[in-house]
Amino acid sequence: MRFKGGYKFKKFEGTAEPVLHEMPVPEKIVILYSEILLDTLVPCVKEGDAVSAGVKILESKGPPVTTLVSPVNGTVSKIDNGTITITTDGSSAFKPVKGHTREPWHLNRAEVFDLFCETGCRLLLDSRFASIKSCDTVRNVIVNAVHNSPLNQGWTPEIFGDNLLVSNGLRTLAALFHDAEIVLAINKRNKKQFEIPGIEKYAKISVMSDRYPQEHPELLSRDTVDRRLISPDGVADASILVVPFSDMILIAEVMTQGRPLIDRIVRIAGPGVSKPGWYRVRIGTTFEELNTHLFKQDHQGPWRIIRGDVFFGEGFESLDGSVMFSDREISVIREHAVRVLFSFMRPGIAADSYSKTTLAEYISILPRKLETSVHGGVRPCVQCNYCDEVCPVDIYPFLIWKHMGVEEAEESFRLRPYDCIECGLCDYVCPSKIDISPSVKRAKDEYLRLRRADEVSD
């Protein structure tokens, strides 16, 4: 199915540069292991113990036994309420993975699976993989190397260096999910960087659109294997697995090079970041530490810090918390909450506009602003149909919004609100700045509620 709708973002301030930086080892790390969606994890250390980076500190009851290693060298200072805190000594050395091999695909399958779990790589993928049998349910593995969000236009696979990691990652996934077809989904603009000798032996390359939100797992599944990832009833297809490209690289590093799973590769970008790019961040690094090293100070803001990208991520009010296995992107944008009078009539030399009514369309040398409310206050719907044009799942957001405005949820179901992937483009392109997507989500939630109520009554 050809990708429809979507939006191609141009140059924005704070766009990540295609460079992989190494974050300094933090003064302390805080691992919230009670939040990891896995079998119960139990500490293997106690307060006061000295620990080394790469050595086991947490273990699941299993089977299978899944371990989490210390990301740093230091001393366990606190274990409390599902949290382990380690004070570090500042050194960057780590112990290599015990039992790793340059070619794990030559091991028998049980050994590959055990290595996958014992090294903690299972924490990077779906928690449902509790046995080899559960891996056998997967028929399609989609490796997601598509990057189209506003701050993510500069990504290339060369950020990670060695091309061998790409083929090693694909071969390792093939060894784990040997009944699955592997598809490597890439941007059209990155096609040349993926012309790696022999790569097509391990995966089918599928060239995707350069428009946001092609990278959404639901759209990748639709456009690569022609299947829904999530049914209208909200049920996930267990035969499809979508793996972020950076996670595949980490798995390859752990299982073929022996680098322990001590860090995450995180895109940290936005106008509130001093050096936007990709960073190796030790697992458990606090957001306070990121603020000290990377975020601009409040007098240049105020800033909104978003865990994720600017559309799908969640903002947070405080710097409590730390980098964990689910973190792949952190965005920092201006919190522009003041309404600008008649902003829709102003020239906007740095303001993005879907309708191409700003000077920014003709002065491409200036980066465009990325703020929380660029265009001013809400005005009546002008029936422009822009939200229909950009919708990647071909629904009518503004008609659903109208139905929900008069509490006609069931009338909206014929417009398929359950297909919405909550990408936020309808809100972004709306010249009246109406919050359309929350209404579509309410209709979607109501549809799921009624369907489940019907199933219970049956």
C-alpha positions in Angstrom: 0.0 0.0 0.0 1.4 3.4 -1.0 1.9 5.9 1.8 -0.8 8.6 1.7 -0.9 12.0 3.5 1.8 12.7 6.0 4.0 15.8 6.2 7.6 16.4 5.1 9.3 18.7 7.7 12.0 21.1 6.6 14.8 22.6 8.6 13.9 23.3 12.3 16.0 24.8 15.0 17.4 22.1 17.2 17.4 19.3 14.6 19.8 16.5 15.7 23.1 16.4 13.9 24.1 13.0 12.6 26.8 12.4 15.2 26.9 9.8 18.0 28.3 11.4 21.2 29.3 9.7 24.4 27.7 11.2 27.5 30.0 11.5 30.5 29.6 8.8 33.2 27.2 10.4 35.7 27.8 10.9 39.4 25.0 8.4 40.2 22.5 6.3 38.4 18.9 5.4 39.5 17.4 2.2 38.0 13.6 2.0 38.4 13.5 -1.8 38.0 9.9 -2.1 39.3 8.8 -0.4 36.1 10.4 -2.9 33.7 7.6 -5.0 32.1 9.2 -8.4 32.8 9.1 -11.2 35.3 9.9 -9.9 38.8 13.5 -8.7 39.0 15.4 -9.3 42.2 18.6 -7.5 43.3 21.7 -9.6 43.4 23.5 -7.0 45.4 22.9 -5.2 48.7 23.6 -1.7 49.9 27.3 -0.9 50.4 28.4 -3.5 47.8 31.0 -2.4 45.2 29.9 -3.1 41.6 31.5 -3.1 38.2 30.0 -2.1 34.9 28.9 -5.2 33.1 28.5 -7.3 36.2 25.0 -8.6 37.2 23.0 -6.6 39.7 19.4 -7.7 39.0 18.0 -11.1 37.9 14.5 -12.3 37.0 13.1 -15.4 38.7 12.4 -16.9 35.2 12.5 -19.1 33.4 14.1 -17.8 31.3 16.5 -16.0 33.6 17.0 -12.4 32.4 19.7 -10.3 34.0 20.5 -6.6 34.2 24.1 -5.6 34.6 25.4 -2.5 36.4 25.9 0.3 33.9 28.7 1.9 36.0 31.5 1.2 38.3 30.8 2.3 41.9 28.9 1.5 45.1 25.3 0.6 45.7 24.1 3.4 47.9 20.4 2.6 48.1 17.8 -0.2 47.3 14.3 0.8 48.0 10.8 0.4 46.5 11.8 -1.1 43.3 14.7 1.3 42.8 18.4 0.8 42.9 20.8 3.7 43.2 24.5 3.4 42.5 27.1 6.1 43.3 29.7 6.0 40.5 33.5 6.4 40.6 33.5 8.2 37.3 35.5 5.6 35.4 34.2 4.4 32.0 35.7 0.9 31.9 33.4 -2.2 31.7 33.7 -6.0 31.8 32.8 -7.7 28.5 29.9 -10.1 28.2 30.7 -13.5 29.4 30.1 -16.2 26.7 29.6 -13.8 23.8 30.7 -15.0 20.4 31.4 -13.2 17.1 28.9 -15.4 15.3 26.0 -16.4 17.7 24.0 -17.7 14.7 26.3 -20.7 14.6 25.2 -21.7 18.2 22.2 -24.0 18.6 19.0 -22.1 19.0 18.6 -22.7 22.7 22.1 -21.2 23.3 21.2 -18.2 21.2 18.0 -17.6 23.2 19.8 -18.1 26.6 22.5 -15.6 25.6 19.7 -13.2 24.5 18.1 -13.4 27.9 21.2 -13.6 30.1 22.7 -10.5 28.6 19.5 -8.5 29.1 18.8 -8.0 25.4 15.3 -9.4 26.0 14.6 -6.0 27.8 15.0 -4.3 24.4 12.2 -6.2 22.7 8.7 -7.2 23.6 8.4 -8.8 27.0 6.2 -11.6 25.6 9.4 -13.5 24.5 9.6 -15.8 27.5 10.6 -18.9 25.6 11.8 -20.1 22.2 8.3 -21.2 21.5 7.1 -17.6 21.9 9.7 -16.5 19.4 8.3 -19.0 16.9 5.0 -17.1 16.8 6.7 -14.3 14.9 6.3 -14.4 11.2 7.5 -10.9 10.3 10.3 -8.9 11.9 10.3 -5.2 10.7 13.5 -3.3 11.6 12.5 0.4 11.8 15.2 2.6 10.2 12.7 5.3 9.2 13.2 8.8 10.8 10.9 11.7 9.7 9.9 13.7 12.8 10.8 17.4 12.9 14.0 16.9 15.0 15.1 13.7 13.3 15.8 14.6 9.7 19.6 14.1 9.8 19.7 10.4 10.8 21.9 8.0 8.8 23.0 4.5 9.6 26.6 5.8 9.5 26.1 7.3 13.0 26.7 3.9 14.4 30.0 3.4 12.5 30.7 -0.2 11.4 28.4 -1.5 8.7 29.2 -5.0 10.0 26.9 -4.3 13.0 23.9 -4.0 10.6 24.4 -7.4 9.0 25.3 -8.9 12.4 22.2 -7.5 13.9 20.0 -8.9 11.1 21.6 -12.3 11.4 21.2 -12.4 15.2 17.5 -11.5 14.8 17.2 -14.3 12.2 18.7 -16.8 14.6 16.2 -15.8 17.3 13.1 -15.7 15.0 14.1 -18.3 12.4 10.5 -18.7 11.1 10.2 -15.0 10.3 10.8 -12.9 7.2 12.9 -9.9 8.1 12.2 -6.5 6.5 14.5 -3.6 6.9 12.4 -0.4 6.4 14.5 2.6 5.4 14.0 6.2 4.3 14.2 6.9 0.6 16.8 9.6 1.3 19.0 6.9 3.1 18.8 4.3 0.3 22.5 4.7 -0.7 23.8 4.3 2.9 22.1 0.9 3.0 23.8 -0.4 -0.1 25.9 -2.8 2.1 27.3 -5.9 0.4 25.4 -9.0 1.3 22.7 -7.3 3.4 19.9 -8.6 1.2 20.9 -12.1 2.1 19.5 -11.5 5.6 16.6 -9.0 5.0 14.4 -7.6 2.4 15.0 -3.9 2.0 11.8 -1.8 1.8 12.1 1.8 0.9 9.6 4.0 2.7 8.3 7.5 2.4 10.3 10.5 3.8 7.1 12.0 5.2 6.1 11.8 8.9 4.7 9.6 10.4 5.8 6.8 8.2 8.0 5.5 11.0 4.9 4.6 13.1 4.8 0.8 13.7 1.2 0.5 12.4 2.1 2.3 9.1 5.3 0.2 8.7 3.3 -3.0 9.1 0.7 -1.8 6.7 3.2 -0.7 4.1 5.8 -3.5 4.3 3.8 -6.7 5.0 0.3 -5.4 4.2 -1.1 -6.3 7.6 -2.5 -4.5 10.6 -0.3 -4.4 13.7 -3.3 -3.6 15.9 -6.9 -4.6 15.0 -9.8 -2.2 15.2 -10.7 -4.1 18.4 -7.3 -3.1 19.9 -5.8 -6.6 19.7 -2.1 -6.8 18.7 -1.0 -9.2 16.0 1.6 -11.4 17.8 3.1 -12.6 14.5 4.6 -9.1 13.8 7.5 -7.6 15.6 8.8 -4.1 15.0 12.4 -3.5 16.2 13.9 0.0 16.3 17.2 0.1 14.3 19.2 1.4 17.3 18.0 -1.5 19.5 19.1 -4.0 16.8 22.5 -2.3 16.9 22.7 -2.7 20.6 21.7 -6.4 20.4 24.5 -6.8 17.8 27.0 -5.1 20.0 26.1 -7.2 23.1 25.9 -10.6 21.4 28.6 -10.3 18.7 31.1 -7.9 20.2 30.7 -8.5 23.9 29.8 -4.9 24.9 27.4 -5.2 27.9 24.0 -3.6 27.9 25.0 -0.6 29.9 23.7 2.2 27.8 21.0 3.4 25.5 21.4 5.2 22.2 19.1 8.3 22.6 18.3 11.1 20.2 18.4 14.3 22.3 17.4 17.4 20.4 15.4 20.5 20.2 16.0 24.3 20.5 16.5 23.7 24.3 19.5 21.3 23.7 23.0 22.8 23.6 24.4 20.2 21.1 21.5 18.3 19.5 22.4 14.8 18.3 22.6 11.1 19.3 24.1 10.1 22.6 25.2 7.0 24.3 23.7 7.4 27.8 24.3 5.0 30.6 21.1 3.3 31.7 19.9 5.0 34.9 21.4 8.4 34.1 19.1 11.0 35.8 17.3 13.7 33.8 18.9 16.1 36.2 22.3 15.0 34.9 21.1 15.5 31.3 19.9 18.9 32.3 23.3 19.8 33.7 25.3 18.6 30.6 22.9 19.2 27.7 19.8 21.3 28.3 19.9 25.1 28.0 19.1 27.1 31.1 15.7 28.4 32.0 16.4 32.0 31.2 16.6 31.0 27.5 13.2 29.2 27.7 11.0 28.3 29.5 11.4 24.8 28.1 9.1 21.8 27.8 11.0 18.5 28.2 9.4 15.6 26.3 10.2 12.0 26.8 10.0 10.9 23.1 9.5 13.0 20.0 7.4 16.2 19.8 4.2 14.4 18.6 4.1 11.0 20.4 6.2 11.9 23.5 5.0 12.9 26.9 6.1 16.1 28.6 7.1 16.0 32.3 7.1 18.7 34.9 10.1 17.8 37.0 13.5 16.3 36.4 12.8 13.3 38.6 13.4 10.0 36.8 16.1 8.5 34.7 16.9 7.0 31.3 15.6 3.5 31.0 15.2 0.8 28.3 12.2 2.4 26.6 13.9 5.7 26.1 15.0 6.4 22.5 14.3 10.1 22.1 14.2 13.2 24.3 13.0 16.5 22.9 13.3 20.0 24.5 11.2 22.8 22.9 10.1 26.2 24.0 7.0 26.5 26.2 5.3 29.3 24.3 2.0 29.6 26.1 1.2 33.3 25.4 -1.3 34.0 22.7 0.0 36.3 19.9 -2.7 38.6 18.7 -3.6 38.0 15.0 -0.7 35.6 14.6 -2.3 34.0 11.6 -2.0 37.4 9.8 1.7 37.9 10.5 4.4 37.1 8.0 6.2 34.5 10.1 9.8 34.4 8.8 10.5 31.3 11.0 7.1 29.8 11.4 6.1 26.6 9.6 2.8 26.6 7.7 1.2 23.8 5.8 -0.7 26.3 3.6 2.6 28.0 2.7 1.3 31.4 3.9 4.4 32.5 5.8 7.7 34.1 4.6 9.5 31.0 6.0 8.5 29.2 2.7 10.6 31.7 0.8 13.4 32.4 3.3 14.8 28.9 3.7 18.1 30.0 5.2 16.5 30.5 8.6 15.6 27.5 10.8 12.0 27.2 11.7 10.8 27.6 15.2 9.6 24.7 17.2 7.3 25.8 20.1 4.3 24.5 21.9 1.9 27.0 20.4 3.2 28.8 17.4 0.1 30.1 15.7 -2.0 31.6 18.4 -5.5 31.0 19.7 -8.4 28.8 18.5 -10.8 30.1 15.8 -13.8 28.5 14.0 -13.2 25.6 11.6 -12.8 27.0 8.1 -13.5 23.7 6.2 -10.0 23.8 4.7 -9.7 20.0 4.7 -6.0 20.2 5.5 -6.4 17.6 8.2 -7.9 15.2 5.7 -5.0 15.8 3.3 -2.3 14.9 5.8 -4.0 12.1 7.6 -1.8 9.0 7.0 -4.7 6.5 7.6 -7.2 8.2 5.3 -9.9 9.2 7.8 -11.8 12.5 8.2 -10.6 14.0 11.5 -12.6 17.2 11.3 -15.9 15.3 10.7 -15.2 13.0 13.7 -14.4 16.2 15.7 -17.8 17.6 14.7 -19.7 14.5 15.8 -17.9 14.4 19.1 -18.7 18.1 19.6 -22.4 17.2 19.8 -21.8 13.9 21.6 -22.6 11.7 18.6 -19.8 9.1 19.2 -21.6 6.2 17.6 -22.3 8.3 14.4 -18.6 8.9 14.1 -17.8 5.1 14.0 -18.6 4.9 10.2 -15.6 7.3 9.8 -13.2 4.8 11.4 -11.8 6.7 14.4 -10.3 3.3 15.5 -7.8 3.6 12.6 -6.3 6.8 14.2 -2.6 6.4 15.2 -2.6 9.6 17.2 0.2 11.2 15.1 -1.1 14.8 15.8 -0.7 16.0 12.3 -4.4 17.2 12.1 -3.7 19.6 15.0 -0.4 20.7 13.5 -1.7 21.8 10.1 -5.1 23.2 11.3 -5.0 27.0 10.6 -7.7 27.5 13.2 -5.6 25.6 15.8 -8.5 23.4 16.9 -7.6 20.4 19.1 -8.9 17.8 16.7 -6.9 14.8 17.8 -8.3 14.6 21.4 -11.8 14.3 19.9 -10.7 11.6 17.5 -9.1 9.7 20.4 -12.3 10.0 22.5 -14.3 8.5 19.6 -11.7 5.7 19.3 -11.8 5.0 23.0 -15.6 4.9 23.0 -15.6 2.5 20.0 -13.2 0.1 21.9 -15.3 0.4 25.1 -18.5 -0.5 23.3 -16.8 -3.4 21.4 -15.5 -4.9 24.6 -18.8 -4.4 26.3 -20.4 -6.4 23.5 -17.9 -9.2 23.8 -18.5 -9.5 27.6 -22.3 -9.5 27.0 -21.9 -12.3 24.4 
